[in-house]
Amino acid sequence: MAKRPTIHDVAAVAGVSRGTVSRVLNDDRYVSPASHAAVRRAIAETGYIVNRNARSLVTQRSGSVVMVLSEPHEKVFEDPNYSTTIRTAIRRLATRDVSLVIMMAGDDGDRERVVRYVRGGHADGVLLMSTHAGDPLVDALEAIRIPAVACGAVIGKENVIPYAAANDREGARQMTRYLVGRGRRRIATITGPMDTPGGMQRLEGFADVLGRKASKRLIEHGDWTRLGGESAMARLLERAPDLDAVFVASDLMAAGALSALRAAGRRVPEDVAVGGFDDSAVALSTHPPLTTIRQPLERVAEETVHLLLALIDGAERVEPVILPTDLIVREST
């Protein structure tokens, strides 16, 4: 059996000392570009693989980050936004040779497991997704004092947990202004959960444009699922049968709303215009394709990871990143 290459083999091929190889592996800034390049070439040539356990003893780092998904399993696997964010985070972290560990936190038992894992020193940082206002996990992570950031603001913790996000409120304004400009007079909305930033801020943007016309009669709350959007649309039609447009706070819920409108015999967009939010793969799969608000999910994920790596590297403070949205017009309006 061939002997596994060692750090000594890398040093010999690179023509540098074993200490220089060690400094390159530990991202030491005091290594010349020429030596750094030589070591990286030697690693590729020899096939050397870093011993993470030994490396962590030196760096006091685990080489991994935990992404915490604060939703039930079925929601995570239904919504394509999660896969986009996860894929982008894995790719971005790989450039730093950091692994992504995904953990669910949809109930108390899941949250306790996350806290035990983090407290045990198995992660260098935490990336929070879909965190709801008042989630006790956030307080627990604060007590552990581990670097933590959020993909989307954590309501009530905006000044404590750094975050990157799309401009949800302005995106909702864009969609609502567009529907008004199309001559729609009875515009309703289906919100996301009101303990999430997307739920709250997209409703606020809707109300910014319509003012008093944004009555409770034309507002129904959803849960980010297709079935939730379908049920919410049915309730809106029962309460306000004369509505002629609906802004739905996610594409997935909008797909459910389209099903409810078809079941009620309403034509889209002739009778009711439908606008979504996200510009996920769902928006192109519906009939008709959805007019929607594009939020830059990949950029949001990249910026979130960037903030977390900065904190892990010792930054005392990082500022939130808010990214613009775009209106994408298709056949549903």
VMD Tcl script that draws the C-alpha trace (Angstrom):
set ca {
  {0.00 0.00 0.00}
  {1.34 3.41 -0.94}
  {2.37 5.63 1.97}
  {0.22 8.73 2.50}
  {2.15 11.93 1.73}
  {3.16 13.95 4.77}
  {3.91 17.58 5.49}
  {7.62 16.67 5.15}
  {6.97 15.46 1.57}
  {5.23 18.75 0.75}
  {8.14 20.75 2.19}
  {10.68 18.75 0.16}
  {8.80 19.19 -3.13}
  {8.17 22.90 -2.46}
  {11.76 23.54 -1.41}
  {10.73 25.22 1.82}
  {10.83 24.37 5.51}
  {8.22 22.29 7.29}
  {7.36 25.41 9.31}
  {6.58 27.36 6.13}
  {4.22 24.62 4.98}
  {2.51 24.71 8.39}
  {2.09 28.49 8.18}
  {0.53 28.23 4.72}
  {-1.91 25.56 5.94}
  {-2.88 27.78 8.87}
  {-3.45 30.84 6.66}
  {-0.57 32.75 8.25}
  {-0.29 36.13 6.54}
  {3.51 36.26 7.01}
  {4.36 33.98 4.11}
  {5.72 35.33 0.84}
  {3.53 34.93 -2.25}
  {6.24 32.82 -3.90}
  {6.46 30.40 -0.96}
  {2.68 30.25 -0.71}
  {2.37 29.35 -4.39}
  {5.15 26.75 -4.14}
  {3.47 25.05 -1.19}
  {0.09 24.98 -2.92}
  {1.66 23.44 -6.03}
  {3.42 20.84 -3.88}
  {0.19 19.94 -2.10}
  {-1.50 19.35 -5.46}
  {1.48 17.37 -6.79}
  {1.87 15.11 -3.75}
  {-1.84 14.68 -3.05}
  {-1.33 15.74 0.56}
  {-4.55 15.93 2.63}
  {-4.73 18.14 5.71}
  {-5.25 16.34 9.00}
  {-8.08 18.46 10.36}
  {-7.81 17.09 13.90}
  {-4.14 18.01 14.14}
  {-4.75 21.37 12.51}
  {-7.53 22.27 14.92}
  {-5.19 21.72 17.88}
  {-2.97 24.48 16.48}
  {-5.60 26.92 15.18}
  {-8.25 26.29 17.86}
  {-10.75 26.11 15.00}
  {-12.99 23.28 13.90}
  {-12.96 24.18 10.20}
  {-16.75 24.09 10.02}
  {-19.74 26.39 10.18}
  {-23.28 25.43 11.22}
  {-26.25 26.57 9.17}
  {-29.35 26.47 11.39}
  {-32.71 26.14 9.61}
  {-35.51 27.20 11.96}
  {-38.36 25.56 10.07}
  {-40.01 22.12 10.02}
  {-38.32 19.66 7.67}
  {-41.18 19.63 5.16}
  {-40.99 23.41 4.62}
  {-37.26 23.31 3.99}
  {-37.50 20.63 1.33}
  {-40.49 22.26 -0.41}
  {-39.03 25.74 -0.81}
  {-36.38 26.11 -3.57}
  {-34.93 29.21 -1.90}
  {-33.26 27.05 0.72}
  {-31.41 24.92 -1.84}
  {-30.08 28.05 -3.57}
  {-28.81 29.49 -0.29}
  {-27.27 26.21 0.88}
  {-25.52 25.60 -2.45}
  {-24.08 29.13 -2.50}
  {-22.89 28.93 1.12}
  {-21.14 25.60 0.51}
  {-19.35 27.01 -2.53}
  {-18.29 30.21 -0.76}
  {-17.04 28.42 2.35}
  {-15.08 25.92 0.26}
  {-12.80 28.73 -0.88}
  {-11.63 28.89 2.74}
  {-11.56 25.11 3.19}
  {-14.46 25.39 5.65}
  {-17.22 22.76 5.74}
  {-20.92 23.50 6.14}
  {-22.94 21.49 8.67}
  {-26.72 21.80 8.35}
  {-28.87 21.44 11.46}
  {-32.62 21.81 11.90}
  {-34.11 23.87 14.73}
  {-37.84 23.54 14.21}
  {-38.65 22.51 17.79}
  {-37.19 22.56 21.32}
  {-35.41 19.23 20.90}
  {-33.72 20.38 17.71}
  {-32.67 23.66 19.31}
  {-31.12 21.84 22.28}
  {-29.08 19.68 19.91}
  {-27.80 22.78 18.11}
  {-26.76 24.38 21.40}
  {-24.97 21.21 22.56}
  {-23.14 20.92 19.23}
  {-22.00 24.54 19.24}
  {-21.09 24.55 22.93}
  {-18.99 21.46 22.31}
  {-16.69 23.47 20.04}
  {-17.65 21.67 16.83}
  {-18.24 24.89 14.85}
  {-16.43 28.19 14.40}
  {-19.60 30.12 13.62}
  {-23.35 29.92 13.07}
  {-25.39 31.00 10.06}
  {-29.06 31.45 10.94}
  {-31.85 30.99 8.38}
  {-35.59 31.65 8.75}
  {-35.18 32.62 12.38}
  {-38.46 33.75 13.94}
  {-38.82 36.62 16.40}
  {-38.39 35.50 19.99}
  {-36.55 32.27 19.09}
  {-34.76 31.19 22.32}
  {-31.91 29.76 20.25}
  {-30.68 33.28 19.51}
  {-30.30 34.08 23.23}
  {-28.53 30.76 23.78}
  {-26.02 31.51 21.03}
  {-25.43 34.98 22.45}
  {-24.57 33.38 25.81}
  {-22.08 31.03 24.15}
  {-20.50 34.06 22.43}
  {-19.91 32.31 19.13}
  {-19.77 34.36 15.90}
  {-23.30 34.32 14.42}
  {-24.98 36.02 11.47}
  {-28.39 35.70 9.85}
  {-29.67 35.39 6.30}
  {-32.36 38.04 6.71}
  {-32.73 40.11 9.85}
  {-33.78 38.54 13.15}
  {-36.67 40.71 14.33}
  {-35.78 42.41 17.60}
  {-32.11 41.45 17.26}
  {-31.16 43.58 14.26}
  {-28.46 45.38 16.28}
  {-27.15 42.17 17.82}
  {-27.06 39.62 14.99}
  {-25.47 40.96 11.77}
  {-27.31 40.02 8.60}
  {-27.54 40.27 4.84}
  {-30.93 40.56 3.15}
  {-32.84 41.78 0.13}
  {-34.75 45.03 0.51}
  {-38.08 43.32 1.24}
  {-40.02 46.49 1.92}
  {-38.95 48.24 -1.28}
  {-39.58 45.08 -3.29}
  {-43.16 44.99 -2.01}
  {-43.56 48.65 -2.92}
  {-42.33 47.88 -6.45}
  {-44.91 45.14 -6.94}
  {-47.80 47.09 -5.42}
  {-47.02 50.21 -7.46}
  {-46.92 48.06 -10.58}
  {-50.33 46.51 -9.85}
  {-51.80 49.97 -9.22}
  {-50.27 51.17 -12.47}
  {-51.99 48.31 -14.31}
  {-55.34 49.74 -13.25}
  {-56.10 47.24 -10.48}
  {-58.39 48.76 -7.87}
  {-59.03 46.03 -5.27}
  {-55.56 44.73 -4.45}
  {-55.17 42.12 -1.73}
  {-52.07 40.55 -0.22}
  {-51.04 37.21 1.26}
  {-48.25 37.78 3.77}
  {-45.62 35.49 5.16}
  {-45.54 34.74 8.91}
  {-45.53 38.01 10.83}
  {-42.69 36.93 13.12}
  {-40.31 36.86 10.13}
  {-38.74 39.88 8.42}
  {-40.08 38.87 5.00}
  {-43.61 38.58 6.36}
  {-43.54 41.88 8.20}
  {-41.58 44.07 5.78}
  {-43.39 42.92 2.62}
  {-46.70 43.81 4.28}
  {-45.29 47.19 5.27}
  {-44.24 47.88 1.67}
  {-47.72 46.91 0.44}
  {-49.30 49.30 2.96}
  {-46.85 52.10 2.11}
  {-48.30 52.25 -1.42}
  {-51.98 51.63 -0.75}
  {-52.37 53.54 2.50}
  {-55.95 53.24 3.78}
  {-56.87 50.98 0.88}
  {-54.75 48.27 2.52}
  {-57.64 47.25 4.75}
  {-57.69 44.17 6.97}
  {-60.35 42.76 4.69}
  {-57.76 42.52 1.91}
  {-54.91 41.10 4.03}
  {-54.53 37.38 4.71}
  {-51.60 35.67 6.42}
  {-49.75 32.68 4.98}
  {-46.95 30.39 6.12}
  {-44.53 30.32 3.12}
  {-46.00 26.99 1.84}
  {-47.95 26.23 -1.33}
  {-50.87 24.86 0.68}
  {-50.79 27.93 2.93}
  {-51.05 30.21 -0.11}
  {-53.94 28.19 -1.51}
  {-55.87 28.33 1.77}
  {-55.19 32.05 2.22}
  {-56.40 32.81 -1.32}
  {-59.62 30.87 -0.71}
  {-60.26 32.91 2.43}
  {-59.63 36.17 0.59}
  {-62.07 35.24 -2.18}
  {-64.73 34.40 0.38}
  {-64.24 37.70 2.18}
  {-63.59 39.97 -0.82}
  {-64.96 38.32 -3.97}
  {-64.51 41.56 -5.95}
  {-60.71 41.67 -5.57}
  {-58.89 42.06 -8.88}
  {-55.25 41.60 -7.87}
  {-53.20 39.92 -5.16}
  {-49.59 40.41 -4.13}
  {-48.32 37.17 -2.60}
  {-45.20 37.37 -0.41}
  {-43.52 34.31 -1.96}
  {-43.62 32.49 -5.27}
  {-44.41 29.20 -3.57}
  {-47.49 30.66 -1.88}
  {-48.41 32.37 -5.15}
  {-48.46 28.95 -6.86}
  {-51.00 27.86 -4.26}
  {-52.99 31.05 -4.80}
  {-53.19 30.30 -8.53}
  {-54.66 26.87 -7.73}
  {-57.33 28.45 -5.54}
  {-58.20 30.99 -8.23}
  {-58.57 28.25 -10.86}
  {-60.80 26.27 -8.50}
  {-62.99 29.38 -8.06}
  {-63.25 29.91 -11.83}
  {-61.19 33.11 -11.83}
  {-58.98 33.79 -14.85}
  {-55.41 35.03 -14.38}
  {-54.67 37.76 -15.26}
  {-58.00 38.72 -16.87}
  {-60.04 38.58 -13.64}
  {-57.28 38.63 -11.02}
  {-53.64 39.66 -11.44}
  {-51.16 37.72 -9.31}
  {-47.70 38.92 -8.26}
  {-45.17 36.90 -6.29}
  {-41.85 37.46 -4.57}
  {-38.44 35.69 -4.93}
  {-38.17 34.86 -8.65}
  {-37.44 31.27 -7.69}
  {-37.74 28.32 -10.09}
  {-41.40 28.13 -9.06}
  {-42.15 31.42 -10.85}
  {-41.42 29.86 -14.25}
  {-43.24 26.60 -13.55}
  {-46.69 28.05 -12.85}
  {-49.47 28.59 -15.37}
  {-49.30 31.39 -16.27}
  {-45.66 32.20 -15.35}
  {-45.48 34.60 -12.43}
  {-44.76 38.28 -12.42}
  {-42.57 38.53 -9.35}
  {-39.94 40.42 -7.41}
  {-36.45 39.07 -7.90}
  {-34.37 39.02 -4.77}
  {-30.67 38.22 -5.34}
  {-30.60 35.02 -3.26}
  {-27.08 34.00 -4.26}
  {-25.65 37.43 -3.44}
  {-27.50 37.48 -0.11}
  {-25.99 34.09 0.76}
  {-22.52 35.17 -0.33}
  {-22.70 38.37 1.73}
  {-23.98 36.47 4.76}
  {-21.04 34.06 4.58}
  {-18.66 37.02 4.08}
  {-19.96 38.64 7.28}
  {-19.57 35.40 9.23}
  {-16.02 34.77 8.03}
  {-15.10 38.34 9.00}
  {-16.35 37.73 12.54}
  {-14.55 34.38 12.73}
  {-11.35 36.15 11.63}
  {-11.66 38.56 14.54}
  {-13.68 41.55 13.31}
  {-15.32 43.21 16.29}
  {-18.27 44.50 14.28}
  {-19.71 44.12 10.79}
  {-22.52 46.13 9.24}
  {-25.73 44.70 7.73}
  {-25.88 44.39 3.95}
  {-29.16 45.28 2.19}
  {-29.39 44.39 -1.50}
  {-31.82 45.79 -4.11}
  {-34.68 43.88 -5.75}
  {-36.03 43.92 -9.31}
  {-39.53 43.65 -10.76}
  {-39.79 40.77 -13.26}
  {-42.91 41.01 -15.43}
  {-44.48 37.84 -16.85}
  {-47.96 36.67 -17.87}
  {-49.73 36.56 -14.48}
  {-50.41 40.31 -14.44}
}
mol new
graphics top color blue
foreach p $ca { graphics top sphere $p radius 0.5 }
foreach p [lrange $ca 0 end-1] q [lrange $ca 1 end] { graphics top cylinder $p $q radius 0.2 }
display resetview
